[in-house]
């Protein structure tokens, strides 16, 4: 049986890779299907405005891109 990784596992793997290549991860946000998107977007904006963030990486399931592309 093939087990699918959870969203949190995927985020952990991705952030681990970024750290390995020299990036400092300040915060990771996850948009699950049951998580209201507007409050999370507001948190991302507040974090970016209140810090010296140089880059924001946005990873998404391409099958959901039409639903979430406006957030990027």
CHARMM-style PDB file with segment names, atoms N, HN, CA, C and O in Angstrom:
ATOM      1  N   UNK     1       0.840  -1.167   0.000  1.00  0.00      PROA
ATOM      2  CA  UNK     1       0.000   0.000   0.000  1.00  0.00      PROA
ATOM      3  C   UNK     1       0.892   1.239   0.000  1.00  0.00      PROA
ATOM      4  O   UNK     1       1.883   1.294   0.729  1.00  0.00      PROA
ATOM      5  N   UNK     2       0.542   2.234  -0.818  1.00  0.00      PROA
ATOM      6  HN  UNK     2      -0.262   2.190  -1.411  1.00  0.00      PROA
ATOM      7  CA  UNK     2       1.286   3.480  -0.929  1.00  0.00      PROA
ATOM      8  C   UNK     2       0.667   4.512   0.007  1.00  0.00      PROA
ATOM      9  O   UNK     2      -0.532   4.783  -0.062  1.00  0.00      PROA
ATOM     10  N   UNK     3       1.487   5.083   0.878  1.00  0.00      PROA
ATOM     11  HN  UNK     3       2.461   4.863   0.934  1.00  0.00      PROA
ATOM     12  CA  UNK     3       0.997   6.071   1.830  1.00  0.00      PROA
ATOM     13  C   UNK     3       1.365   7.468   1.341  1.00  0.00      PROA
ATOM     14  O   UNK     3       2.511   7.713   0.963  1.00  0.00      PROA
ATOM     15  N   UNK     4       0.402   8.378   1.346  1.00  0.00      PROA
ATOM     16  HN  UNK     4      -0.528   8.179   1.653  1.00  0.00      PROA
ATOM     17  CA  UNK     4       0.623   9.736   0.899  1.00  0.00      PROA
ATOM     18  C   UNK     4       1.093  10.589   2.076  1.00  0.00      PROA
ATOM     19  O   UNK     4       0.563  10.483   3.181  1.00  0.00      PROA
ATOM     20  N   UNK     5       2.090  11.432   1.826  1.00  0.00      PROA
ATOM     21  HN  UNK     5       2.521  11.518   0.928  1.00  0.00      PROA
ATOM     22  CA  UNK     5       2.599  12.312   2.874  1.00  0.00      PROA
ATOM     23  C   UNK     5       1.581  13.396   3.183  1.00  0.00      PROA
ATOM     24  O   UNK     5       0.875  13.872   2.294  1.00  0.00      PROA
ATOM     25  N   UNK     6       1.514  13.782   4.450  1.00  0.00      PROA
ATOM     26  HN  UNK     6       2.088  13.395   5.172  1.00  0.00      PROA
ATOM     27  CA  UNK     6       0.607  14.853   4.850  1.00  0.00      PROA
ATOM     28  C   UNK     6       1.201  16.195   4.438  1.00  0.00      PROA
ATOM     29  O   UNK     6       2.382  16.290   4.105  1.00  0.00      PROA
ATOM     30  N   UNK     7       0.366  17.230   4.465  1.00  0.00      PROA
ATOM     31  HN  UNK     7      -0.594  17.154   4.735  1.00  0.00      PROA
ATOM     32  CA  UNK     7       0.838  18.568   4.137  1.00  0.00      PROA
ATOM     33  C   UNK     7       1.963  19.007   5.052  1.00  0.00      PROA
ATOM     34  O   UNK     7       2.929  19.620   4.600  1.00  0.00      PROA
ATOM     35  N   UNK     8       1.847  18.697   6.342  1.00  0.00      PROA
ATOM     36  HN  UNK     8       1.062  18.198   6.709  1.00  0.00      PROA
ATOM     37  CA  UNK     8       2.892  19.067   7.289  1.00  0.00      PROA
ATOM     38  C   UNK     8       4.206  18.356   6.993  1.00  0.00      PROA
ATOM     39  O   UNK     8       5.273  18.957   7.121  1.00  0.00      PROA
ATOM     40  N   UNK     9       4.145  17.075   6.596  1.00  0.00      PROA
ATOM     41  HN  UNK     9       3.279  16.587   6.492  1.00  0.00      PROA
ATOM     42  CA  UNK     9       5.360  16.329   6.237  1.00  0.00      PROA
ATOM     43  C   UNK     9       6.021  16.931   5.007  1.00  0.00      PROA
ATOM     44  O   UNK     9       7.246  17.037   4.939  1.00  0.00      PROA
ATOM     45  N   UNK    10       5.209  17.321   4.044  1.00  0.00      PROA
ATOM     46  HN  UNK    10       4.215  17.235   4.099  1.00  0.00      PROA
ATOM     47  CA  UNK    10       5.743  17.915   2.814  1.00  0.00      PROA
ATOM     48  C   UNK    10       6.428  19.241   3.132  1.00  0.00      PROA
ATOM     49  O   UNK    10       7.528  19.508   2.649  1.00  0.00      PROA
ATOM     50  N   UNK    11       5.775  20.068   3.944  1.00  0.00      PROA
ATOM     51  HN  UNK    11       4.881  19.851   4.336  1.00  0.00      PROA
ATOM     52  CA  UNK    11       6.370  21.355   4.332  1.00  0.00      PROA
ATOM     53  C   UNK    11       7.686  21.129   5.063  1.00  0.00      PROA
ATOM     54  O   UNK    11       8.670  21.823   4.804  1.00  0.00      PROA
ATOM     55  N   UNK    12       7.707  20.169   5.969  1.00  0.00      PROA
ATOM     56  HN  UNK    12       6.908  19.606   6.179  1.00  0.00      PROA
ATOM     57  CA  UNK    12       8.934  19.885   6.720  1.00  0.00      PROA
ATOM     58  C   UNK    12      10.060  19.463   5.775  1.00  0.00      PROA
ATOM     59  O   UNK    12      11.196  19.911   5.934  1.00  0.00      PROA
ATOM     60  N   UNK    13       9.763  18.617   4.805  1.00  0.00      PROA
ATOM     61  HN  UNK    13       8.840  18.254   4.676  1.00  0.00      PROA
ATOM     62  CA  UNK    13      10.780  18.179   3.848  1.00  0.00      PROA
ATOM     63  C   UNK    13      11.290  19.332   2.993  1.00  0.00      PROA
ATOM     64  O   UNK    13      12.492  19.454   2.757  1.00  0.00      PROA
ATOM     65  N   UNK    14      10.378  20.170   2.535  1.00  0.00      PROA
ATOM     66  HN  UNK    14       9.402  20.071   2.727  1.00  0.00      PROA
ATOM     67  CA  UNK    14      10.778  21.304   1.702  1.00  0.00      PROA
ATOM     68  C   UNK    14      11.626  22.288   2.498  1.00  0.00      PROA
ATOM     69  O   UNK    14      12.666  22.739   2.018  1.00  0.00      PROA
ATOM     70  N   UNK    15      11.190  22.626   3.713  1.00  0.00      PROA
ATOM     71  HN  UNK    15      10.345  22.260   4.103  1.00  0.00      PROA
ATOM     72  CA  UNK    15      11.957  23.584   4.503  1.00  0.00      PROA
ATOM     73  C   UNK    15      13.323  23.011   4.880  1.00  0.00      PROA
ATOM     74  O   UNK    15      14.308  23.746   4.943  1.00  0.00      PROA
ATOM     75  N   UNK    16      13.385  21.717   5.129  1.00  0.00      PROA
ATOM     76  HN  UNK    16      12.585  21.120   5.078  1.00  0.00      PROA
ATOM     77  CA  UNK    16      14.672  21.078   5.422  1.00  0.00      PROA
ATOM     78  C   UNK    16      15.622  21.248   4.234  1.00  0.00      PROA
ATOM     79  O   UNK    16      16.800  21.550   4.423  1.00  0.00      PROA
ATOM     80  N   UNK    17      15.120  21.057   3.022  1.00  0.00      PROA
ATOM     81  HN  UNK    17      14.163  20.812   2.868  1.00  0.00      PROA
ATOM     82  CA  UNK    17      15.946  21.227   1.825  1.00  0.00      PROA
ATOM     83  C   UNK    17      16.431  22.670   1.679  1.00  0.00      PROA
ATOM     84  O   UNK    17      17.594  22.900   1.349  1.00  0.00      PROA
ATOM     85  N   UNK    18      15.552  23.638   1.921  1.00  0.00      PROA
ATOM     86  HN  UNK    18      14.607  23.451   2.189  1.00  0.00      PROA
ATOM     87  CA  UNK    18      15.955  25.039   1.822  1.00  0.00      PROA
ATOM     88  C   UNK    18      17.036  25.368   2.838  1.00  0.00      PROA
ATOM     89  O   UNK    18      18.009  26.042   2.498  1.00  0.00      PROA
ATOM     90  N   UNK    19      16.893  24.911   4.074  1.00  0.00      PROA
ATOM     91  HN  UNK    19      16.103  24.363   4.350  1.00  0.00      PROA
ATOM     92  CA  UNK    19      17.891  25.149   5.109  1.00  0.00      PROA
ATOM     93  C   UNK    19      19.218  24.526   4.701  1.00  0.00      PROA
ATOM     94  O   UNK    19      20.275  25.130   4.885  1.00  0.00      PROA
ATOM     95  N   UNK    20      19.166  23.337   4.155  1.00  0.00      PROA
ATOM     96  HN  UNK    20      18.308  22.846   4.005  1.00  0.00      PROA
ATOM     97  CA  UNK    20      20.384  22.643   3.716  1.00  0.00      PROA
ATOM     98  C   UNK    20      21.132  23.461   2.661  1.00  0.00      PROA
ATOM     99  O   UNK    20      22.358  23.395   2.580  1.00  0.00      PROA
ATOM    100  N   UNK    21      20.404  24.226   1.860  1.00  0.00      PROA
ATOM    101  HN  UNK    21      19.408  24.280   1.926  1.00  0.00      PROA
ATOM    102  CA  UNK    21      21.023  25.041   0.819  1.00  0.00      PROA
ATOM    103  C   UNK    21      21.269  26.481   1.247  1.00  0.00      PROA
ATOM    104  O   UNK    21      21.522  27.347   0.410  1.00  0.00      PROA
ATOM    105  N   UNK    22      21.193  26.741   2.557  1.00  0.00      PROA
ATOM    106  HN  UNK    22      20.987  26.038   3.238  1.00  0.00      PROA
ATOM    107  CA  UNK    22      21.608  28.026   3.090  1.00  0.00      PROA
ATOM    108  C   UNK    22      20.517  29.039   3.366  1.00  0.00      PROA
ATOM    109  O   UNK    22      20.816  30.161   3.775  1.00  0.00      PROA
ATOM    110  N   UNK    23      19.275  28.685   3.158  1.00  0.00      PROA
ATOM    111  HN  UNK    23      19.031  27.773   2.826  1.00  0.00      PROA
ATOM    112  CA  UNK    23      18.190  29.615   3.459  1.00  0.00      PROA
ATOM    113  C   UNK    23      17.838  29.540   4.935  1.00  0.00      PROA
ATOM    114  O   UNK    23      17.955  28.486   5.560  1.00  0.00      PROA
ATOM    115  N   UNK    24      17.406  30.666   5.484  1.00  0.00      PROA
ATOM    116  HN  UNK    24      17.311  31.522   4.976  1.00  0.00      PROA
ATOM    117  CA  UNK    24      16.893  30.693   6.851  1.00  0.00      PROA
ATOM    118  C   UNK    24      15.374  30.768   6.758  1.00  0.00      PROA
ATOM    119  O   UNK    24      14.828  31.729   6.216  1.00  0.00      PROA
ATOM    120  N   UNK    25      14.708  29.773   7.277  1.00  0.00      PROA
ATOM    121  HN  UNK    25      15.152  28.993   7.717  1.00  0.00      PROA
ATOM    122  CA  UNK    25      13.248  29.737   7.254  1.00  0.00      PROA
ATOM    123  C   UNK    25      12.742  30.450   8.496  1.00  0.00      PROA
ATOM    124  O   UNK    25      12.997  30.015   9.619  1.00  0.00      PROA
ATOM    125  N   UNK    26      12.032  31.536   8.293  1.00  0.00      PROA
ATOM    126  HN  UNK    26      11.825  31.890   7.381  1.00  0.00      PROA
ATOM    127  CA  UNK    26      11.485  32.293   9.414  1.00  0.00      PROA
ATOM    128  C   UNK    26      10.135  31.722   9.820  1.00  0.00      PROA
ATOM    129  O   UNK    26       9.841  31.592  11.008  1.00  0.00      PROA
ATOM    130  N   UNK    27       9.318  31.383   8.836  1.00  0.00      PROA
ATOM    131  HN  UNK    27       9.557  31.489   7.870  1.00  0.00      PROA
ATOM    132  CA  UNK    27       7.972  30.888   9.113  1.00  0.00      PROA
ATOM    133  C   UNK    27       7.487  30.098   7.905  1.00  0.00      PROA
ATOM    134  O   UNK    27       7.795  30.441   6.763  1.00  0.00      PROA
ATOM    135  N   UNK    28       6.742  29.063   8.158  1.00  0.00      PROA
ATOM    136  HN  UNK    28       6.492  28.784   9.085  1.00  0.00      PROA
ATOM    137  CA  UNK    28       6.083  28.301   7.095  1.00  0.00      PROA
ATOM    138  C   UNK    28       4.584  28.326   7.370  1.00  0.00      PROA
ATOM    139  O   UNK    28       4.143  28.133   8.503  1.00  0.00      PROA
ATOM    140  N   UNK    29       3.821  28.563   6.329  1.00  0.00      PROA
ATOM    141  HN  UNK    29       4.179  28.720   5.408  1.00  0.00      PROA
ATOM    142  CA  UNK    29       2.367  28.601   6.447  1.00  0.00      PROA
ATOM    143  C   UNK    29       1.800  27.495   5.572  1.00  0.00      PROA
ATOM    144  O   UNK    29       2.356  27.179   4.520  1.00  0.00      PROA
ATOM    145  N   UNK    30       0.709  26.917   6.004  1.00  0.00      PROA
ATOM    146  HN  UNK    30       0.258  27.174   6.859  1.00  0.00      PROA
ATOM    147  CA  UNK    30       0.095  25.815   5.267  1.00  0.00      PROA
ATOM    148  C   UNK    30      -1.375  26.127   5.030  1.00  0.00      PROA
ATOM    149  O   UNK    30      -2.120  26.425   5.964  1.00  0.00      PROA
ATOM    150  N   UNK    31      -1.778  26.055   3.776  1.00  0.00      PROA
ATOM    151  HN  UNK    31      -1.174  25.813   3.017  1.00  0.00      PROA
ATOM    152  CA  UNK    31      -3.181  26.222   3.419  1.00  0.00      PROA
ATOM    153  C   UNK    31      -3.778  24.847   3.219  1.00  0.00      PROA
ATOM    154  O   UNK    31      -3.680  24.283   2.129  1.00  0.00      PROA
ATOM    155  N   UNK    32      -4.385  24.307   4.235  1.00  0.00      PROA
ATOM    156  HN  UNK    32      -4.464  24.765   5.120  1.00  0.00      PROA
ATOM    157  CA  UNK    32      -5.081  23.038   4.086  1.00  0.00      PROA
ATOM    158  C   UNK    32      -6.476  23.290   3.550  1.00  0.00      PROA
ATOM    159  O   UNK    32      -6.920  24.436   3.489  1.00  0.00      PROA
ATOM    160  N   UNK    33      -7.156  22.256   3.169  1.00  0.00      PROA
ATOM    161  HN  UNK    33      -6.795  21.325   3.218  1.00  0.00      PROA
ATOM    162  CA  UNK    33      -8.503  22.424   2.629  1.00  0.00      PROA
ATOM    163  C   UNK    33      -9.473  22.934   3.683  1.00  0.00      PROA
ATOM    164  O   UNK    33     -10.497  23.529   3.347  1.00  0.00      PROA
ATOM    165  N   UNK    34      -9.161  22.707   4.954  1.00  0.00      PROA
ATOM    166  HN  UNK    34      -8.330  22.224   5.227  1.00  0.00      PROA
ATOM    167  CA  UNK    34     -10.061  23.137   6.025  1.00  0.00      PROA
ATOM    168  C   UNK    34      -9.572  24.387   6.748  1.00  0.00      PROA
ATOM    169  O   UNK    34     -10.143  24.768   7.770  1.00  0.00      PROA
ATOM    170  N   UNK    35      -8.528  25.031   6.237  1.00  0.00      PROA
ATOM    171  HN  UNK    35      -8.064  24.721   5.406  1.00  0.00      PROA
ATOM    172  CA  UNK    35      -7.951  26.213   6.875  1.00  0.00      PROA
ATOM    173  C   UNK    35      -8.428  27.458   6.129  1.00  0.00      PROA
ATOM    174  O   UNK    35      -8.219  27.561   4.920  1.00  0.00      PROA
ATOM    175  N   UNK    36      -9.066  28.406   6.824  1.00  0.00      PROA
ATOM    176  HN  UNK    36      -9.236  28.322   7.806  1.00  0.00      PROA
ATOM    177  CA  UNK    36      -9.496  29.638   6.143  1.00  0.00      PROA
ATOM    178  C   UNK    36      -8.293  30.377   5.560  1.00  0.00      PROA
ATOM    179  O   UNK    36      -7.332  30.666   6.273  1.00  0.00      PROA
ATOM    180  N   UNK    37      -8.348  30.677   4.286  1.00  0.00      PROA
ATOM    181  HN  UNK    37      -9.129  30.443   3.706  1.00  0.00      PROA
ATOM    182  CA  UNK    37      -7.204  31.251   3.590  1.00  0.00      PROA
ATOM    183  C   UNK    37      -6.954  32.717   3.935  1.00  0.00      PROA
ATOM    184  O   UNK    37      -5.798  33.117   4.069  1.00  0.00      PROA
ATOM    185  N   UNK    38      -7.995  33.526   4.082  1.00  0.00      PROA
ATOM    186  HN  UNK    38      -8.935  33.201   3.973  1.00  0.00      PROA
ATOM    187  CA  UNK    38      -7.811  34.956   4.318  1.00  0.00      PROA
ATOM    188  C   UNK    38      -6.984  35.241   5.574  1.00  0.00      PROA
ATOM    189  O   UNK    38      -6.054  36.044   5.493  1.00  0.00      PROA
ATOM    190  N   UNK    39      -7.269  34.630   6.732  1.00  0.00      PROA
ATOM    191  HN  UNK    39      -8.024  33.978   6.798  1.00  0.00      PROA
ATOM    192  CA  UNK    39      -6.435  34.905   7.909  1.00  0.00      PROA
ATOM    193  C   UNK    39      -4.972  34.505   7.708  1.00  0.00      PROA
ATOM    194  O   UNK    39      -4.075  35.182   8.210  1.00  0.00      PROA
ATOM    195  N   UNK    40      -4.726  33.429   6.991  1.00  0.00      PROA
ATOM    196  HN  UNK    40      -5.455  32.879   6.583  1.00  0.00      PROA
ATOM    197  CA  UNK    40      -3.343  33.000   6.765  1.00  0.00      PROA
ATOM    198  C   UNK    40      -2.636  33.994   5.851  1.00  0.00      PROA
ATOM    199  O   UNK    40      -1.479  34.339   6.093  1.00  0.00      PROA
ATOM    200  N   UNK    41      -3.312  34.458   4.810  1.00  0.00      PROA
ATOM    201  HN  UNK    41      -4.251  34.178   4.613  1.00  0.00      PROA
ATOM    202  CA  UNK    41      -2.716  35.448   3.910  1.00  0.00      PROA
ATOM    203  C   UNK    41      -2.387  36.719   4.687  1.00  0.00      PROA
ATOM    204  O   UNK    41      -1.326  37.310   4.489  1.00  0.00      PROA
ATOM    205  N   UNK    42      -3.286  37.139   5.565  1.00  0.00      PROA
ATOM    206  HN  UNK    42      -4.148  36.659   5.725  1.00  0.00      PROA
ATOM    207  CA  UNK    42      -3.037  38.324   6.381  1.00  0.00      PROA
ATOM    208  C   UNK    42      -1.822  38.128   7.293  1.00  0.00      PROA
ATOM    209  O   UNK    42      -1.066  39.072   7.523  1.00  0.00      PROA
ATOM    210  N   UNK    43      -1.630  36.916   7.810  1.00  0.00      PROA
ATOM    211  HN  UNK    43      -2.244  36.150   7.623  1.00  0.00      PROA
ATOM    212  CA  UNK    43      -0.455  36.617   8.641  1.00  0.00      PROA
ATOM    213  C   UNK    43       0.825  36.701   7.817  1.00  0.00      PROA
ATOM    214  O   UNK    43       1.835  37.224   8.289  1.00  0.00      PROA
ATOM    215  N   UNK    44       0.788  36.193   6.596  1.00  0.00      PROA
ATOM    216  HN  UNK    44      -0.033  35.769   6.213  1.00  0.00      PROA
ATOM    217  CA  UNK    44       1.966  36.242   5.717  1.00  0.00      PROA
ATOM    218  C   UNK    44       2.329  37.700   5.421  1.00  0.00      PROA
ATOM    219  O   UNK    44       3.497  38.080   5.502  1.00  0.00      PROA
ATOM    220  N   UNK    45       1.336  38.506   5.081  1.00  0.00      PROA
ATOM    221  HN  UNK    45       0.387  38.197   5.015  1.00  0.00      PROA
ATOM    222  CA  UNK    45       1.583  39.916   4.779  1.00  0.00      PROA
ATOM    223  C   UNK    45       2.143  40.637   5.995  1.00  0.00      PROA
ATOM    224  O   UNK    45       3.096  41.406   5.870  1.00  0.00      PROA
ATOM    225  N   UNK    46       1.569  40.403   7.163  1.00  0.00      PROA
ATOM    226  HN  UNK    46       0.795  39.778   7.264  1.00  0.00      PROA
ATOM    227  CA  UNK    46       2.051  41.045   8.389  1.00  0.00      PROA
ATOM    228  C   UNK    46       3.494  40.642   8.688  1.00  0.00      PROA
ATOM    229  O   UNK    46       4.301  41.485   9.081  1.00  0.00      PROA
ATOM    230  N   UNK    47       3.821  39.376   8.507  1.00  0.00      PROA
ATOM    231  HN  UNK    47       3.165  38.692   8.187  1.00  0.00      PROA
ATOM    232  CA  UNK    47       5.185  38.912   8.736  1.00  0.00      PROA
ATOM    233  C   UNK    47       6.158  39.592   7.775  1.00  0.00      PROA
ATOM    234  O   UNK    47       7.226  40.047   8.185  1.00  0.00      PROA
ATOM    235  N   UNK    48       5.792  39.658   6.510  1.00  0.00      PROA
ATOM    236  HN  UNK    48       4.924  39.288   6.176  1.00  0.00      PROA
ATOM    237  CA  UNK    48       6.671  40.255   5.503  1.00  0.00      PROA
ATOM    238  C   UNK    48       6.873  41.748   5.768  1.00  0.00      PROA
ATOM    239  O   UNK    48       7.982  42.259   5.615  1.00  0.00      PROA
ATOM    240  N   UNK    49       5.833  42.434   6.156  1.00  0.00      PROA
ATOM    241  HN  UNK    49       4.931  42.019   6.280  1.00  0.00      PROA
ATOM    242  CA  UNK    49       5.936  43.876   6.417  1.00  0.00      PROA
ATOM    243  C   UNK    49       6.726  44.168   7.688  1.00  0.00      PROA
ATOM    244  O   UNK    49       7.365  45.216   7.789  1.00  0.00      PROA
ATOM    245  N   UNK    50       6.693  43.275   8.639  1.00  0.00      PROA
ATOM    246  HN  UNK    50       6.174  42.424   8.557  1.00  0.00      PROA
ATOM    247  CA  UNK    50       7.346  43.529   9.914  1.00  0.00      PROA
ATOM    248  C   UNK    50       8.731  42.927  10.033  1.00  0.00      PROA
ATOM    249  O   UNK    50       9.242  42.786  11.144  1.00  0.00      PROA
ATOM    250  N   UNK    51       9.355  42.567   8.920  1.00  0.00      PROA
ATOM    251  HN  UNK    51       8.940  42.682   8.018  1.00  0.00      PROA
ATOM    252  CA  UNK    51      10.676  41.934   8.994  1.00  0.00      PROA
ATOM    253  C   UNK    51      11.503  42.301   7.760  1.00  0.00      PROA
ATOM    254  O   UNK    51      11.071  43.068   6.900  1.00  0.00      PROA
ATOM    255  N   UNK    52      12.677  41.741   7.706  1.00  0.00      PROA
ATOM    256  HN  UNK    52      13.028  41.118   8.405  1.00  0.00      PROA
ATOM    257  CA  UNK    52      13.574  41.958   6.569  1.00  0.00      PROA
ATOM    258  C   UNK    52      13.507  40.784   5.594  1.00  0.00      PROA
ATOM    259  O   UNK    52      14.532  40.367   5.055  1.00  0.00      PROA
ATOM    260  N   UNK    53      12.326  40.259   5.369  1.00  0.00      PROA
ATOM    261  HN  UNK    53      11.493  40.599   5.806  1.00  0.00      PROA
ATOM    262  CA  UNK    53      12.156  39.123   4.473  1.00  0.00      PROA
ATOM    263  C   UNK    53      12.619  39.526   3.069  1.00  0.00      PROA
ATOM    264  O   UNK    53      12.207  40.559   2.542  1.00  0.00      PROA
ATOM    265  N   UNK    54      13.471  38.705   2.481  1.00  0.00      PROA
ATOM    266  HN  UNK    54      13.806  37.866   2.909  1.00  0.00      PROA
ATOM    267  CA  UNK    54      13.959  38.970   1.130  1.00  0.00      PROA
ATOM    268  C   UNK    54      13.209  38.161   0.084  1.00  0.00      PROA
ATOM    269  O   UNK    54      13.053  38.601  -1.055  1.00  0.00      PROA
ATOM    270  N   UNK    55      12.748  36.985   0.467  1.00  0.00      PROA
ATOM    271  HN  UNK    55      12.874  36.627   1.392  1.00  0.00      PROA
ATOM    272  CA  UNK    55      12.068  36.114  -0.492  1.00  0.00      PROA
ATOM    273  C   UNK    55      10.932  35.377   0.194  1.00  0.00      PROA
ATOM    274  O   UNK    55      11.009  35.028   1.372  1.00  0.00      PROA
ATOM    275  N   UNK    56       9.893  35.154  -0.564  1.00  0.00      PROA
ATOM    276  HN  UNK    56       9.830  35.437  -1.521  1.00  0.00      PROA
ATOM    277  CA  UNK    56       8.777  34.323  -0.114  1.00  0.00      PROA
ATOM    278  C   UNK    56       8.610  33.231  -1.150  1.00  0.00      PROA
ATOM    279  O   UNK    56       8.451  33.513  -2.338  1.00  0.00      PROA
ATOM    280  N   UNK    57       8.645  31.985  -0.707  1.00  0.00      PROA
ATOM    281  HN  UNK    57       8.774  31.756   0.258  1.00  0.00      PROA
ATOM    282  CA  UNK    57       8.445  30.848  -1.598  1.00  0.00      PROA
ATOM    283  C   UNK    57       7.021  30.363  -1.447  1.00  0.00      PROA
ATOM    284  O   UNK    57       6.504  30.240  -0.336  1.00  0.00      PROA
ATOM    285  N   UNK    58       6.403  30.093  -2.557  1.00  0.00      PROA
ATOM    286  HN  UNK    58       6.823  30.192  -3.459  1.00  0.00      PROA
ATOM    287  CA  UNK    58       5.009  29.666  -2.577  1.00  0.00      PROA
ATOM    288  C   UNK    58       4.962  28.328  -3.302  1.00  0.00      PROA
ATOM    289  O   UNK    58       5.204  28.261  -4.507  1.00  0.00      PROA
ATOM    290  N   UNK    59       4.655  27.281  -2.578  1.00  0.00      PROA
ATOM    291  HN  UNK    59       4.458  27.336  -1.599  1.00  0.00      PROA
ATOM    292  CA  UNK    59       4.557  25.941  -3.171  1.00  0.00      PROA
ATOM    293  C   UNK    59       3.098  25.530  -3.173  1.00  0.00      PROA
ATOM    294  O   UNK    59       2.389  25.732  -2.187  1.00  0.00      PROA
ATOM    295  N   UNK    60       2.651  24.958  -4.268  1.00  0.00      PROA
ATOM    296  HN  UNK    60       3.227  24.793  -5.069  1.00  0.00      PROA
ATOM    297  CA  UNK    60       1.241  24.612  -4.371  1.00  0.00      PROA
ATOM    298  C   UNK    60       1.054  23.334  -5.177  1.00  0.00      PROA
ATOM    299  O   UNK    60       1.862  22.987  -6.037  1.00  0.00      PROA
ATOM    300  N   UNK    61      -0.015  22.666  -4.874  1.00  0.00      PROA
ATOM    301  HN  UNK    61      -0.672  22.948  -4.175  1.00  0.00      PROA
ATOM    302  CA  UNK    61      -0.436  21.503  -5.647  1.00  0.00      PROA
ATOM    303  C   UNK    61      -0.972  22.019  -6.980  1.00  0.00      PROA
ATOM    304  O   UNK    61      -1.945  22.772  -7.001  1.00  0.00      PROA
ATOM    305  N   UNK    62      -0.357  21.630  -8.079  1.00  0.00      PROA
ATOM    306  HN  UNK    62       0.434  21.018  -8.062  1.00  0.00      PROA
ATOM    307  CA  UNK    62      -0.772  22.156  -9.389  1.00  0.00      PROA
ATOM    308  C   UNK    62      -2.220  21.824  -9.715  1.00  0.00      PROA
ATOM    309  O   UNK    62      -2.843  22.522 -10.515  1.00  0.00      PROA
ATOM    310  N   UNK    63      -2.755  20.798  -9.126  1.00  0.00      PROA
ATOM    311  HN  UNK    63      -2.249  20.231  -8.475  1.00  0.00      PROA
ATOM    312  CA  UNK    63      -4.159  20.454  -9.359  1.00  0.00      PROA
ATOM    313  C   UNK    63      -5.098  21.467  -8.704  1.00  0.00      PROA
ATOM    314  O   UNK    63      -6.269  21.553  -9.074  1.00  0.00      PROA
ATOM    315  N   UNK    64      -4.602  22.226  -7.746  1.00  0.00      PROA
ATOM    316  HN  UNK    64      -3.650  22.157  -7.445  1.00  0.00      PROA
ATOM    317  CA  UNK    64      -5.407  23.245  -7.070  1.00  0.00      PROA
ATOM    318  C   UNK    64      -5.023  24.658  -7.500  1.00  0.00      PROA
ATOM    319  O   UNK    64      -5.497  25.631  -6.913  1.00  0.00      PROA
ATOM    320  N   UNK    65      -4.170  24.783  -8.518  1.00  0.00      PROA
ATOM    321  HN  UNK    65      -3.785  23.992  -8.995  1.00  0.00      PROA
ATOM    322  CA  UNK    65      -3.634  26.085  -8.886  1.00  0.00      PROA
ATOM    323  C   UNK    65      -4.732  27.100  -9.237  1.00  0.00      PROA
ATOM    324  O   UNK    65      -4.628  28.263  -8.848  1.00  0.00      PROA
ATOM    325  N   UNK    66      -5.762  26.692  -9.952  1.00  0.00      PROA
ATOM    326  HN  UNK    66      -5.846  25.747 -10.268  1.00  0.00      PROA
ATOM    327  CA  UNK    66      -6.815  27.637 -10.320  1.00  0.00      PROA
ATOM    328  C   UNK    66      -7.520  28.192  -9.084  1.00  0.00      PROA
ATOM    329  O   UNK    66      -8.015  29.319  -9.094  1.00  0.00      PROA
ATOM    330  N   UNK    67      -7.558  27.406  -8.045  1.00  0.00      PROA
ATOM    331  HN  UNK    67      -7.156  26.491  -8.037  1.00  0.00      PROA
ATOM    332  CA  UNK    67      -8.211  27.822  -6.795  1.00  0.00      PROA
ATOM    333  C   UNK    67      -7.346  28.780  -5.984  1.00  0.00      PROA
ATOM    334  O   UNK    67      -7.869  29.636  -5.270  1.00  0.00      PROA
ATOM    335  N   UNK    68      -6.022  28.641  -6.089  1.00  0.00      PROA
ATOM    336  HN  UNK    68      -5.597  27.946  -6.669  1.00  0.00      PROA
ATOM    337  CA  UNK    68      -5.134  29.403  -5.206  1.00  0.00      PROA
ATOM    338  C   UNK    68      -4.202  30.373  -5.928  1.00  0.00      PROA
ATOM    339  O   UNK    68      -3.427  31.063  -5.266  1.00  0.00      PROA
ATOM    340  N   UNK    69      -4.246  30.450  -7.238  1.00  0.00      PROA
ATOM    341  HN  UNK    69      -4.875  29.889  -7.775  1.00  0.00      PROA
ATOM    342  CA  UNK    69      -3.297  31.298  -7.970  1.00  0.00      PROA
ATOM    343  C   UNK    69      -3.417  32.767  -7.600  1.00  0.00      PROA
ATOM    344  O   UNK    69      -2.417  33.484  -7.625  1.00  0.00      PROA
ATOM    345  N   UNK    70      -4.606  33.233  -7.259  1.00  0.00      PROA
ATOM    346  HN  UNK    70      -5.419  32.650  -7.239  1.00  0.00      PROA
ATOM    347  CA  UNK    70      -4.778  34.647  -6.891  1.00  0.00      PROA
ATOM    348  C   UNK    70      -4.012  34.991  -5.608  1.00  0.00      PROA
ATOM    349  O   UNK    70      -3.691  36.159  -5.384  1.00  0.00      PROA
ATOM    350  N   UNK    71      -3.717  34.010  -4.774  1.00  0.00      PROA
ATOM    351  HN  UNK    71      -3.977  33.062  -4.956  1.00  0.00      PROA
ATOM    352  CA  UNK    71      -2.975  34.269  -3.549  1.00  0.00      PROA
ATOM    353  C   UNK    71      -1.512  34.591  -3.841  1.00  0.00      PROA
ATOM    354  O   UNK    71      -0.886  35.388  -3.141  1.00  0.00      PROA
ATOM    355  N   UNK    72      -0.985  33.968  -4.870  1.00  0.00      PROA
ATOM    356  HN  UNK    72      -1.493  33.320  -5.438  1.00  0.00      PROA
ATOM    357  CA  UNK    72       0.424  34.202  -5.210  1.00  0.00      PROA
ATOM    358  C   UNK    72       0.614  35.628  -5.684  1.00  0.00      PROA
ATOM    359  OT1 UNK    72       1.730  36.024  -6.018  1.00  0.00      PROA
TER     360      UNK     72
END
